[in-house]
Amino acid sequence: MDHKISESTHKKIFTLITHLIRNPIHGVVNIHPGYSSILLTLDKMANIDDTIRVVENILDVVQNSEPPEGKLVEVPVLYGGNYGKDIQRVVQFSKLSEGEIIQRHQTGNYLVYFLGFSPGFPYLGGMDQDLTTPRIQTPRKRVPQGSVAIAGGQTGIYPFPSPGGWNLIGRTPLKIFNISNPQNSLIQMGDKVQFKSISKDEYELLK
């Protein structure tokens, strides 16, 4: 499997993940995808060599399969101000104006490569690389729920209040993750995300 971050690699990962979820392997207690890898956690009684052989057989079966079709999710965002306290840091690194940053960020059509870091946190590919900004040096102890942020060449959304070191550029009023029923969450692996800039009044109406 190609270890580069790409949509073609993502399709292979997503296809395999889908098969493993629908056809559980005995002894596998957790499945966690990455950009170009899958981490399988086994229980104490599982045989590693047997599990590897099963996975290799599955890879042969699904190698020419297509993953499920994702949906397009529009995410409204109130950019800047108290809702995006690090947007001026992105200005500093990108040499773009705040307005240009907002325009470029919401123009992208983002692919949800996987969910991780915290439950429901979507790692999104497809950001304009001119917006690339390093993580803040001292992570915050609490990032507000719904914060839209940039770290390096990635962008993502914090589904819950949590510690974090990404650059906050805005916030969405939407709840993107359903902790009691994750399969009914707004954003899933394989979806496409489109950001849309909104006003404070619109934010309050949607909250």
C-alpha positions as CSV (number, residue, x, y, z in Angstrom):
1,M,0.0,0.0,0.0
2,D,1.3,3.5,-0.9
3,H,2.4,5.4,2.2
4,K,1.9,8.8,0.6
5,I,-1.0,11.0,1.6
6,S,-3.3,10.9,-1.4
7,E,-6.9,10.2,-2.4
8,S,-6.0,7.0,-4.1
9,T,-4.4,5.7,-0.9
10,H,-7.4,6.9,1.1
11,K,-9.7,4.9,-1.1
12,K,-7.7,1.7,-0.3
13,I,-7.8,2.5,3.4
14,F,-11.5,3.3,3.4
15,T,-12.4,0.2,1.4
16,L,-10.4,-2.0,3.8
17,I,-11.9,-0.3,6.9
18,T,-15.4,-0.7,5.6
19,H,-14.8,-4.4,5.0
20,L,-13.3,-4.9,8.5
21,I,-16.3,-3.2,10.1
22,R,-18.8,-5.2,8.2
23,N,-16.9,-8.5,8.6
24,P,-15.2,-8.3,12.0
25,I,-12.1,-10.4,12.6
26,H,-12.1,-12.5,15.7
27,G,-9.7,-10.9,18.3
28,V,-9.6,-7.4,16.8
29,V,-11.0,-5.0,19.4
30,N,-10.3,-1.7,17.7
31,I,-9.7,-0.3,14.2
32,H,-8.1,3.1,13.8
33,P,-7.3,4.5,10.3
34,G,-4.6,7.0,9.4
35,Y,-3.7,8.8,6.2
36,S,-1.9,5.8,4.8
37,S,-2.2,3.1,7.4
38,I,-4.6,1.2,9.7
39,L,-3.9,0.3,13.3
40,L,-5.6,-2.9,14.6
41,T,-5.7,-3.5,18.3
42,L,-5.9,-7.2,19.3
43,D,-7.2,-8.7,22.5
44,K,-4.8,-10.8,24.7
45,M,-6.0,-14.1,23.2
46,A,-5.6,-13.2,19.5
47,N,-2.8,-14.7,17.5
48,I,-0.9,-12.0,15.6
49,D,0.3,-14.3,12.8
50,D,-3.2,-15.6,12.1
51,T,-4.6,-12.1,12.1
52,I,-2.0,-10.9,9.6
53,R,-2.8,-13.8,7.3
54,V,-6.5,-13.0,7.5
55,V,-5.9,-9.3,6.7
56,E,-3.6,-10.2,3.8
57,N,-6.4,-12.4,2.4
58,I,-8.9,-9.6,2.8
59,L,-6.5,-7.2,1.0
60,D,-6.5,-9.5,-2.0
61,V,-10.3,-9.6,-2.0
62,V,-10.9,-5.9,-1.8
63,Q,-8.0,-4.5,-3.8
64,N,-10.2,-3.7,-6.8
65,S,-13.3,-2.6,-4.8
66,E,-14.6,0.9,-4.5
67,P,-15.3,2.5,-1.1
68,P,-18.8,3.8,-0.1
69,E,-19.8,7.1,-1.7
70,G,-19.4,9.9,0.8
71,K,-21.8,12.8,1.2
72,L,-21.1,16.6,0.9
73,V,-21.4,18.4,4.2
74,E,-21.6,22.2,4.3
75,V,-20.2,23.6,7.5
76,P,-21.0,27.2,8.4
77,V,-18.1,29.1,10.1
78,L,-17.9,32.4,11.9
79,Y,-14.3,33.4,11.1
80,G,-11.9,35.6,13.1
81,G,-12.4,37.7,16.2
82,N,-13.0,35.8,19.4
83,Y,-14.1,32.8,17.4
84,G,-10.8,32.5,15.5
85,K,-8.2,34.0,17.7
86,D,-5.2,32.7,15.7
87,I,-6.3,34.0,12.3
88,Q,-3.7,36.8,12.6
89,R,-1.0,34.2,13.1
90,V,-2.1,32.7,9.8
91,V,-1.9,36.2,8.3
92,Q,1.7,36.4,9.6
93,F,2.8,33.1,8.0
94,S,0.8,33.2,4.8
95,K,1.3,37.0,4.0
96,L,-2.3,37.0,3.0
97,S,-5.0,39.3,4.4
98,E,-7.7,38.0,6.7
99,G,-10.2,38.3,4.0
100,E,-8.0,36.3,1.6
101,I,-7.5,33.6,4.2
102,I,-11.2,33.3,4.7
103,Q,-11.9,33.2,1.0
104,R,-9.3,30.5,0.3
105,H,-10.3,28.4,3.3
106,Q,-13.9,28.3,2.3
107,T,-13.2,27.7,-1.4
108,G,-11.6,24.3,-0.8
109,N,-13.5,21.1,-1.3
110,Y,-12.1,19.0,1.6
111,L,-11.9,15.2,1.9
112,V,-12.4,13.6,5.3
113,Y,-9.4,11.2,5.3
114,F,-10.2,9.8,8.8
115,L,-11.4,10.7,12.2
116,G,-9.0,10.7,15.1
117,F,-7.0,12.6,17.8
118,S,-10.3,12.8,19.8
119,P,-13.6,11.0,18.9
120,G,-15.0,12.6,15.7
121,F,-12.1,15.0,14.9
122,P,-12.0,15.1,11.1
123,Y,-8.6,15.3,9.4
124,L,-9.3,17.1,6.2
125,G,-7.2,17.1,3.0
126,G,-7.4,19.6,0.3
127,M,-6.5,22.9,2.0
128,D,-4.8,25.6,0.0
129,Q,-1.2,25.2,1.0
130,D,-0.6,28.9,1.0
131,L,-2.5,28.8,4.4
132,T,0.1,26.4,5.9
133,T,0.9,27.6,9.5
134,P,2.8,25.7,12.2
135,R,1.1,24.7,15.4
136,I,1.2,27.1,18.2
137,Q,4.2,26.6,20.5
138,T,2.1,26.2,23.7
139,P,-1.1,24.2,23.2
140,R,-4.2,25.5,24.8
141,K,-5.6,23.6,27.8
142,R,-9.1,24.0,26.3
143,V,-10.2,24.7,22.7
144,P,-13.9,25.5,22.4
145,Q,-16.2,22.9,20.7
146,G,-16.7,23.6,17.0
147,S,-13.4,25.4,16.5
148,V,-12.1,25.3,13.0
149,A,-8.3,25.2,12.9
150,I,-5.2,24.9,10.9
151,A,-2.0,23.0,11.7
152,G,0.8,22.7,9.1
153,G,-1.0,22.0,5.8
154,Q,-4.1,20.5,7.4
155,T,-7.4,21.8,8.6
156,G,-9.9,20.3,11.0
157,I,-12.8,20.8,13.4
158,Y,-12.8,20.2,17.2
159,P,-15.9,18.2,18.0
160,F,-15.6,18.7,21.7
161,P,-13.9,21.1,24.1
162,S,-10.4,19.7,24.5
163,P,-6.7,20.6,24.7
164,G,-5.1,21.5,21.3
165,G,-2.3,23.2,19.6
166,W,-3.9,24.0,16.2
167,N,-4.4,27.6,15.0
168,L,-8.0,28.7,15.6
169,I,-9.4,30.6,12.6
170,G,-13.2,30.3,13.3
171,R,-16.0,28.3,14.8
172,T,-19.0,26.4,13.6
173,P,-22.3,26.3,15.6
174,L,-22.9,22.7,14.3
175,K,-22.4,19.7,16.5
176,I,-20.4,17.4,14.2
177,F,-20.1,14.3,16.3
178,N,-22.9,12.2,18.0
179,I,-21.1,10.6,21.0
180,S,-24.1,8.3,21.8
181,N,-24.5,7.2,18.2
182,P,-21.3,7.8,16.2
183,Q,-22.7,6.3,13.0
184,N,-25.2,9.2,12.9
185,S,-22.6,11.9,13.3
186,L,-22.7,14.8,10.8
187,I,-19.2,14.1,9.4
188,Q,-17.9,10.6,8.5
189,M,-14.7,9.2,7.0
190,G,-15.0,9.6,3.2
191,D,-17.3,12.6,3.2
192,K,-16.5,15.9,1.5
193,V,-16.7,19.1,3.5
194,Q,-17.4,22.6,2.2
195,F,-16.9,25.6,4.6
196,K,-19.2,28.6,4.4
197,S,-18.5,32.0,6.0
198,I,-21.4,33.3,8.1
199,S,-22.1,36.4,10.2
200,K,-22.4,36.5,14.0
201,D,-26.2,36.8,13.7
202,E,-26.3,33.7,11.5
203,Y,-24.1,31.9,14.0
204,E,-26.4,32.6,16.9
205,L,-29.4,31.5,14.9
206,L,-27.8,28.2,14.1
207,K,-26.3,27.5,17.5
